[in-house]
Amino acid sequence: MYNNSLFNYVFNGFKFNRSLLIEPIPDLRSPFEGILYISIGVVSIILYIPFFFAIIDKKNYKFPAYKIMAQMAVFDILNLFILGVLSGINSIMGLSYWNAPFLSIFYCESGYFLWCSVNGNLIVLATQRCIQIISPSLADDLFAGSKTYIWLIIPLLITAAMITFNPMLIYTPVLNMCFLDPFLGYPNKSTTKYDSIFQFLENVVNSTFLISIYIIFFIILLIKKKETEVKVKKNGTTDSQNVILLIQTASICSITLASNVLYIVEGYIPLPQFTLTVTQSITLLVHSFPPVIYMMFNNTLKNTIRGYFKKNKSVAVSMVGKSISIRSAIPVQVI
């Protein structure tokens, strides 16, 4: 276990050595990056909320894919608020480990937990979508009913264990990102190199899993192409919906893959501030991309949302009709 792990911080009172900083500590604020992150977070949450209610609608939530998407939506919205809104405020105010240790750790540790959980959910969703197209009966055996929740618990347990013993991530307003090194960007005398095998494996393993799942799927799909074409002719609607859902999943996974690759690269190659801002923005886009994909491809969710407005409109028209009928029934006194 690492000395600077979350476990040691919570239970053993671990603190970084402030004497290694060269005083005075500069007051570093980043209003541009802060406003950018807040804007992405707020706009994305507003876009996401109607789709979240459509996902958990009882007509949709009974399907395994939507159960997975529901948990992803909860984590996405929470992280858009934490890494978008709260971290943006952090950058504007210039809060760091040295003047607000709890907040800088809370933002990054909770954000990283949600980020890793979403990555795990994406792997589960991609697996479920691929199996659903290749063998619907096998998909039912593995994911039907409450079995989906078992799959969703697995990435949560792995992530919780990793976060507990992984070196703490700390938000720095100097670079407007979460890093392992609290001295990064500040004048200091520290000679310690902060590293984490867990973080490296998380990025590499997730990326490898996502790529492997789709490569295996497309190979099997090509082998079964003739069989698939026959099925499409017999029941085109179901297969068409499966393919569209697969496209959605692949699109969401692709931007996650790009973010993972950037995090791996920046761990070994010094990058300019602009690139770091782009990386953090892409991290937020991983959480904000799903509602955009749903708007483009998911007719089921769009129709569910339209249905809510139609119901409200019908109720409003009904109330107006009742009001008119009541008024018409009131006797008019002629003077």
ZIVEN-V834490 format. One record per residue. N is the residue number from 0. RES is the residue in three letters. PHI is phi in whole degrees, 0 to 359 (999 if undefined). Layout:
N|RES|PHI ; N|RES|PHI
This chain:
0|MET|999 ; 1|TYR|285 ; 2|ASN|297 ; 3|ASN|268 ; 4|SER|280 ; 5|LEU|297 ; 6|PHE|301 ; 7|ASN|291 ; 8|TYR|294 ; 9|VAL|282 ; 10|PHE|260 ; 11|ASN|242 ; 12|GLY|66 ; 13|PHE|297 ; 14|LYS|220 ; 15|PHE|283 ; 16|ASN|280 ; 17|ARG|293 ; 18|SER|294 ; 19|LEU|281 ; 20|LEU|281 ; 21|ILE|268 ; 22|GLU|284 ; 23|PRO|280 ; 24|ILE|284 ; 25|PRO|293 ; 26|ASP|273 ; 27|LEU|253 ; 28|ARG|235 ; 29|SER|227 ; 30|PRO|296 ; 31|PHE|297 ; 32|GLU|297 ; 33|GLY|299 ; 34|ILE|295 ; 35|LEU|299 ; 36|TYR|293 ; 37|ILE|297 ; 38|SER|297 ; 39|ILE|299 ; 40|GLY|297 ; 41|VAL|294 ; 42|VAL|299 ; 43|SER|293 ; 44|ILE|297 ; 45|ILE|299 ; 46|LEU|292 ; 47|TYR|284 ; 48|ILE|304 ; 49|PRO|298 ; 50|PHE|290 ; 51|PHE|298 ; 52|PHE|295 ; 53|ALA|291 ; 54|ILE|296 ; 55|ILE|273 ; 56|ASP|301 ; 57|LYS|301 ; 58|LYS|291 ; 59|ASN|260 ; 60|TYR|295 ; 61|LYS|290 ; 62|PHE|271 ; 63|PRO|305 ; 64|ALA|301 ; 65|TYR|284 ; 66|LYS|297 ; 67|ILE|294 ; 68|MET|296 ; 69|ALA|295 ; 70|GLN|295 ; 71|MET|301 ; 72|ALA|298 ; 73|VAL|300 ; 74|PHE|293 ; 75|ASP|299 ; 76|ILE|296 ; 77|LEU|299 ; 78|ASN|285 ; 79|LEU|296 ; 80|PHE|286 ; 81|ILE|286 ; 82|LEU|279 ; 83|GLY|265 ; 84|VAL|289 ; 85|LEU|294 ; 86|SER|292 ; 87|GLY|297 ; 88|ILE|298 ; 89|ASN|303 ; 90|SER|293 ; 91|ILE|295 ; 92|MET|275 ; 93|GLY|74 ; 94|LEU|282 ; 95|SER|219 ; 96|TYR|299 ; 97|TRP|279 ; 98|ASN|238 ; 99|ALA|207 ; 100|PRO|300 ; 101|PHE|297 ; 102|LEU|296 ; 103|SER|294 ; 104|ILE|284 ; 105|PHE|301 ; 106|TYR|304 ; 107|CYS|284 ; 108|GLU|292 ; 109|SER|292 ; 110|GLY|296 ; 111|TYR|291 ; 112|PHE|299 ; 113|LEU|293 ; 114|TRP|298 ; 115|CYS|295 ; 116|SER|295 ; 117|VAL|296 ; 118|ASN|301 ; 119|GLY|296 ; 120|ASN|297 ; 121|LEU|297 ; 122|ILE|296 ; 123|VAL|297 ; 124|LEU|295 ; 125|ALA|298 ; 126|THR|297 ; 127|GLN|297 ; 128|ARG|295 ; 129|CYS|295 ; 130|ILE|295 ; 131|GLN|300 ; 132|ILE|282 ; 133|ILE|288 ; 134|SER|210 ; 135|PRO|304 ; 136|SER|294 ; 137|LEU|294 ; 138|ALA|299 ; 139|ASP|295 ; 140|ASP|297 ; 141|LEU|270 ; 142|PHE|238 ; 143|ALA|298 ; 144|GLY|62 ; 145|SER|284 ; 146|LYS|299 ; 147|THR|301 ; 148|TYR|295 ; 149|ILE|296 ; 150|TRP|298 ; 151|LEU|286 ; 152|ILE|288 ; 153|ILE|303 ; 154|PRO|296 ; 155|LEU|294 ; 156|LEU|294 ; 157|ILE|297 ; 158|THR|295 ; 159|ALA|299 ; 160|ALA|295 ; 161|MET|294 ; 162|ILE|297 ; 163|THR|295 ; 164|PHE|253 ; 165|ASN|284 ; 166|PRO|304 ; 167|MET|294 ; 168|LEU|268 ; 169|ILE|230 ; 170|TYR|281 ; 171|THR|241 ; 172|PRO|288 ; 173|VAL|293 ; 174|LEU|249 ; 175|ASN|57 ; 176|MET|210 ; 177|CYS|268 ; 178|PHE|225 ; 179|LEU|283 ; 180|ASP|266 ; 181|PRO|287 ; 182|PHE|272 ; 183|LEU|300 ; 184|GLY|91 ; 185|TYR|253 ; 186|PRO|299 ; 187|ASN|207 ; 188|LYS|248 ; 189|SER|287 ; 190|THR|246 ; 191|THR|281 ; 192|LYS|261 ; 193|TYR|270 ; 194|ASP|217 ; 195|SER|211 ; 196|ILE|292 ; 197|PHE|296 ; 198|GLN|295 ; 199|PHE|298 ; 200|LEU|295 ; 201|GLU|300 ; 202|ASN|293 ; 203|VAL|291 ; 204|VAL|296 ; 205|ASN|299 ; 206|SER|298 ; 207|THR|297 ; 208|PHE|300 ; 209|LEU|298 ; 210|ILE|295 ; 211|SER|298 ; 212|ILE|301 ; 213|TYR|285 ; 214|ILE|296 ; 215|ILE|299 ; 216|PHE|299 ; 217|PHE|293 ; 218|ILE|296 ; 219|ILE|296 ; 220|LEU|296 ; 221|LEU|294 ; 222|ILE|297 ; 223|LYS|263 ; 224|LYS|301 ; 225|LYS|296 ; 226|GLU|297 ; 227|THR|295 ; 228|GLU|298 ; 229|VAL|295 ; 230|LYS|295 ; 231|VAL|296 ; 232|LYS|294 ; 233|LYS|284 ; 234|ASN|219 ; 235|GLY|298 ; 236|THR|297 ; 237|THR|297 ; 238|ASP|295 ; 239|SER|298 ; 240|GLN|297 ; 241|ASN|297 ; 242|VAL|295 ; 243|ILE|297 ; 244|LEU|297 ; 245|LEU|294 ; 246|ILE|299 ; 247|GLN|301 ; 248|THR|298 ; 249|ALA|297 ; 250|SER|295 ; 251|ILE|295 ; 252|CYS|294 ; 253|SER|295 ; 254|ILE|288 ; 255|THR|295 ; 256|LEU|299 ; 257|ALA|299 ; 258|SER|295 ; 259|ASN|299 ; 260|VAL|297 ; 261|LEU|298 ; 262|TYR|295 ; 263|ILE|295 ; 264|VAL|297 ; 265|GLU|290 ; 266|GLY|285 ; 267|TYR|238 ; 268|ILE|237 ; 269|PRO|298 ; 270|LEU|241 ; 271|PRO|291 ; 272|GLN|304 ; 273|PHE|301 ; 274|THR|294 ; 275|LEU|294 ; 276|THR|296 ; 277|VAL|296 ; 278|THR|299 ; 279|GLN|295 ; 280|SER|295 ; 281|ILE|294 ; 282|THR|301 ; 283|LEU|293 ; 284|LEU|293 ; 285|VAL|303 ; 286|HIS|278 ; 287|SER|263 ; 288|PHE|289 ; 289|PRO|308 ; 290|PRO|297 ; 291|VAL|294 ; 292|ILE|297 ; 293|TYR|297 ; 294|MET|295 ; 295|MET|279 ; 296|PHE|239 ; 297|ASN|267 ; 298|ASN|292 ; 299|THR|300 ; 300|LEU|292 ; 301|LYS|296 ; 302|ASN|293 ; 303|THR|297 ; 304|ILE|295 ; 305|ARG|300 ; 306|GLY|299 ; 307|TYR|297 ; 308|PHE|291 ; 309|LYS|295 ; 310|LYS|297 ; 311|ASN|296 ; 312|LYS|294 ; 313|SER|296 ; 314|VAL|296 ; 315|ALA|296 ; 316|VAL|297 ; 317|SER|297 ; 318|MET|294 ; 319|VAL|296 ; 320|GLY|298 ; 321|LYS|296 ; 322|SER|297 ; 323|ILE|295 ; 324|SER|294 ; 325|ILE|293 ; 326|ARG|296 ; 327|SER|289 ; 328|ALA|275 ; 329|ILE|285 ; 330|PRO|295 ; 331|VAL|262 ; 332|GLN|275 ; 333|VAL|265 ; 334|ILE|262
